[in-house]
């Protein structure tokens, strides 16, 4: 029996309404449209938006190569390019769905105007018009020059940007409706402004290698309502305090290459507070450690170890740039939104090996600092003791000030002092300290000590060490390695002079 076929085209209205909910946010949708501009070799991209008296619109305008009428019509087709087809090595596209699904995730009316070799063409999808059609056909509107002139804001944008351009494209969103209809128009306007401002920060990160390119590459300028975007390099690679570890290359069977460049960001005491907070990001260093995967220099996913290791306090300054070509999209499972990726098993093994080498470098930033501090203070107020795979922090019972106080007490009082010391040690707020240190170490400060208090402690120390008749250079150097004099050296030296000991 011969097999028969029935043509079963999807309902346009139902399919497009479903595609609206594939998971785009305002920021990922805008990034997808900007991808097309960069692929079209645009050097200048303008993002414009306005509330427009409760009829908001947003446009992305570029000076790229533009499209002919035939090319524009094809670009408006859903699935215009198969993800299995080989793309140009600099193409940022993936499924041939990006511009349409990204746009419809945020609006109901998509208009695209394009100029190529001085010839303009314009098409639009109107979801409300499609939903009302009874014949279930995919009817794309083709706009004439008169239609363009009579439509606002389309007409104004075309006159402003394309009066003397011979190539370029404008993508216009109207009918932006992803807002809570139950709130006032003022709140809706603030909500939209917040979304677009968040999207701006997202674009500054995602496209930072285009905004501030490597030597030999041309910069792409992106403006946000006239204000230039500034690329945010998550590795702070231009800082002299950032540690750039050796680069590694993972070869693929098809001749492709994955380039892995690890960095260790500066400790907070190496840079200014403003710089430290800038590169921490809103989520903080602990959350943002890990791999940053770039596809053709465009950031796809950030701040993940792909479950190869856990995020930890000692590795929170480690970030790893991973560059993959678009030929590996299928292996890395790049999604339609270009906001997630998963390395194949063969690459995971290589990344695991690389992590093992760079993990120690990130931990050394903290461990070396701890070792330096411990070495610089020979008589700390607190001492660290490791025993049976556990670490204890204890008050240093051999500290001269504590011994001086103990020697001045009766036996009963000495036992009371020991009880107080044990109480302080056992009640050290380790959980709270770790939480504060993990969240914002730069905010942790030691309680200050007043000059009068330090002078009183110094008197006790001078008596205990028998330095009333003067101190040798060796005794003074040793004194300045004792807590709390070690952290108040200038004041201690001045007090010694005042007391005639120096």
Buried (B, 14 or more C-beta within 10 A) or exposed (E): EEEEEEEEEEEBBEBBBEBBEBEBBBBBBBBBBBBBBBBBBBEBBBBBBEBEEEEBBBBBBBBBBBBBBEBBBEBBEBEBBEBEEEBEEEBBBBBBBBBBBBBBBBBBBBBBBBBBEEEBBBBBBBBEBBBEEEEEEBEBEBBEEEBBBEBEBBEEBBEEBBEEBEBBBBBBBBBBEBBEEEEEEEEBBEBBEEBBEBBBBBBBBBBBBBBBBEEEEEEBBBBBEEEEBEBBBBBBBEBEBBBEBEEBEBEBEEEBEBBBBBBBBBBBEBBEEEBBBEBBBEEBBBBBBBBBBBBBBBBBBBBBBBEBBEBBBBBBBBBBBBBBBBBBBEBBEBBBBBBBBBBEEEBBEBBEEBBEEBBEBBBBBBEEEEEEEEEEBEBBBEBEEEEEEEEEEBBBEEBBBBEBBBEEEEEEEBEEBEEEBEEEEEEBEEEEEEEEBBBBBBEEEEEEBEEEEBBEBBEBBBEBBEBEEEBEEEBBEBBBBBBBBBBBEEBBBBBBEEBEBB
